[in-house]
Amino acid sequence: VIATDVSRSVNVEEATLQRDGVAQAFRSAEVIEAIERGALGKIAVVYVDWSTDCLTQVVVNWQTIHDRISATGFAEALIQAPPTWGRRTSISSALILAAELIETNDFEGTRRVIDISGDGPNNFGLSLAPVREDTIAKGITINGLPIIVTGAEFAGRGYFPDVDKYYQRCVIGGSGAFLV
């Protein structure tokens, strides 16, 4: 599950960075080669925009990626999907939905992973720590991808200093990878 933050603190540039970055990755020869050379030669992926639980939605539903054509198709579907916008930042709700999507799909994978990006702390919904622990207990790896912004134009817009440290400590909690 690729889960991207569209809460109120995310501006157009950050939303574009997230979506375009994922699309570019699925178009890259390195990612396609890694998928093809993996244990099964394919992956299943779904793309979710998240904020408050009632505004979180699947943007591109589950697809199997196994070659350049399927990867490009996923990237194109993602770019063609209209932007979504939310309100508060409920990382806990995003993890709950992502875990549910993993547990209820028709795929049987060798790894279960949530890649979650965001620019701020959990400030709505359930407490993050027990949700994170429950997700990890289900055998799901959480990879954190904090969006780090700089510049005075972000002051007062919900800018959260040290979001990288927050993601490392509170979101992945030692369960997965941490990318900046």
Order of alpha helices (4+ residues) and beta strands (2+ residues): beta-alpha-alpha-beta-beta-alpha-alpha-beta-alpha-beta-alpha
